[in-house]
Amino acid sequence: MEPMTEDLKMKTMIALLALLLGASPVLAQGADDPGYQMIDGIGACILGGGAVDATTMALADVGWTTEIDGELGILMFKPATGDKVSGWLLAQSGDCVIESTALGTEDAQTMFNLFMMGGNSGIEVAESGTDADGCTTHSLSNGGVATLTSGGNDPTCASETTSAVRFTTTGGN
């Protein structure tokens, strides 16, 4: 039997990590690591499909806290520990954002890829590209679109220190 190449070793490790994280999001969130928390938030946005109830259930499964502002129609959420990752869902449009003040956009792309490699959502990336501003986009098989940007109120397409994965859907409540 021939020894594994370094490339094959890396691909195997990534696949195993994705399976572990996809199979056990509570384990991932409990690590108190912004990367793992980002994966959990990405999962909640995807699995929630833009609906407040479904997103709240997905967040509860990974131990996140949620707060709904009924007047504004915003569901705000964050992990049980740490302050580097948070998110929100706009109830009317179904748009969901998971943001990190500790991870840059390249790291957020890696966390997105790891969640998608787990294959547990039943949703796949149908097409990848860029939007009119040049930001990376992923069209999803459920009709949604994930756009990677920096975090904050005036996002740019890339940042070494902050990130956001912004999901637009055809859903909402």
C-alpha positions in Angstrom: 0.0 0.0 0.0 1.4 3.4 -1.0 1.7 6.2 1.6 -0.9 9.0 1.5 0.2 12.2 -0.2 0.1 15.4 1.8 -2.7 16.7 -0.4 -4.8 13.6 0.3 -4.0 13.7 4.0 -5.3 17.4 4.1 -8.5 16.5 2.2 -9.1 13.6 4.5 -8.7 15.7 7.6 -11.0 18.4 6.3 -13.6 15.8 5.3 -13.5 14.2 8.8 -13.7 17.6 10.5 -16.7 18.6 8.4 -18.4 15.3 9.2 -17.7 15.7 12.9 -18.9 19.3 12.9 -21.9 18.6 10.7 -22.9 15.7 12.9 -22.5 17.5 16.2 -23.1 21.2 16.1 -23.4 21.4 19.9 -19.9 20.0 20.2 -18.7 22.6 17.8 -20.4 25.5 19.5 -19.3 24.4 22.9 -15.7 24.9 21.9 -16.0 28.7 22.5 -14.1 29.2 19.2 -15.3 31.9 16.8 -14.7 29.6 13.8 -16.9 26.8 15.3 -19.5 29.4 16.3 -19.5 30.8 12.8 -20.2 27.3 11.4 -23.2 27.0 13.9 -24.6 30.4 12.8 -24.2 29.6 9.1 -26.0 26.4 9.8 -28.9 28.1 11.6 -29.3 30.7 8.8 -29.4 27.9 6.2 -31.5 25.5 8.1 -33.9 28.3 9.2 -34.6 29.2 5.6 -35.5 32.7 6.5 -38.3 31.7 8.9 -38.1 33.0 12.5 -39.5 29.8 14.1 -37.2 27.4 12.1 -34.1 29.6 12.7 -34.9 29.8 16.5 -35.2 26.0 16.6 -31.8 25.6 14.8 -30.2 28.0 17.2 -31.6 26.3 20.2 -30.1 23.0 19.0 -26.6 24.6 19.3 -27.3 26.4 22.6 -27.5 29.9 21.3 -29.6 32.6 22.9 -32.2 34.5 20.9 -34.2 37.7 21.4 -37.0 38.9 19.2 -37.8 42.6 18.7 -41.4 42.2 17.6 -41.8 45.9 16.9 -38.8 45.9 14.5 -39.3 42.3 13.3 -35.7 41.3 14.1 -34.5 38.1 15.7 -31.1 38.7 17.3 -28.9 35.8 18.3 -25.5 34.9 19.8 -23.7 31.9 21.2 -24.0 31.1 24.8 -20.3 32.0 25.4 -18.0 34.5 23.7 -18.7 37.9 22.1 -17.0 37.5 18.7 -19.9 36.1 16.8 -23.5 37.2 16.5 -26.3 37.4 14.0 -29.8 38.6 13.2 -32.7 37.6 11.0 -35.1 40.1 9.5 -38.5 38.5 9.9 -40.2 40.3 7.0 -37.6 39.5 4.3 -36.1 36.4 5.8 -32.6 37.8 5.3 -30.2 36.3 7.9 -26.7 37.5 8.8 -24.0 35.8 10.8 -21.1 38.1 11.7 -17.7 37.8 13.4 -15.4 40.5 14.8 -12.6 37.9 15.1 -12.5 36.2 11.7 -11.7 37.8 8.3 -13.6 37.0 5.1 -11.2 34.2 4.0 -11.8 32.4 7.3 -15.6 32.9 7.0 -15.4 31.4 3.5 -13.6 28.4 5.1 -16.3 28.0 7.8 -19.0 28.2 5.1 -17.2 25.5 3.1 -16.9 23.3 6.1 -20.6 23.5 6.9 -21.5 22.8 3.3 -19.1 19.8 3.1 -20.9 18.2 6.1 -23.9 17.7 3.8 -26.4 17.5 6.6 -28.6 20.4 5.5 -29.8 18.9 2.2 -28.9 22.2 0.6 -26.0 22.5 -1.9 -24.1 25.4 -3.5 -25.7 25.5 -7.0 -23.3 28.2 -8.3 -20.5 30.5 -7.0 -19.6 33.9 -8.4 -19.4 37.6 -7.4 -22.1 40.3 -7.1 -22.0 43.8 -8.6 -19.6 45.0 -5.9 -17.2 42.1 -6.5 -18.1 40.2 -3.3 -18.2 36.4 -3.3 -21.6 34.9 -3.7 -23.0 31.3 -3.5 -26.4 30.6 -5.0 -28.0 27.8 -2.9 -30.2 25.0 -4.1 -33.0 26.3 -1.9 -33.1 29.6 -3.9 -31.2 31.6 -1.3 -27.9 33.4 -1.9 -25.0 33.6 0.6 -22.8 36.7 0.2 -19.4 37.0 2.0 -18.4 40.5 3.2 -16.7 42.2 6.0 -18.7 42.8 9.1 -20.2 46.1 10.2 -22.7 48.6 8.8 -20.7 49.5 5.7 -19.4 46.2 4.5 -16.6 45.7 2.0 -15.9 42.6 0.0 -12.8 41.6 2.0 -11.4 42.1 5.5 -8.6 40.4 7.5 -10.3 41.2 10.8 -14.1 41.0 10.4 -16.6 39.0 8.3 -20.2 38.4 7.6 -22.1 35.8 5.7 -25.3 37.4 4.5 -28.1 35.1 3.4 -30.9 36.4 1.3 -33.9 34.1 0.8 -37.2 34.0 -1.0 -38.8 33.4 2.5 -39.5 35.4 5.5 -42.5 35.5 7.9 
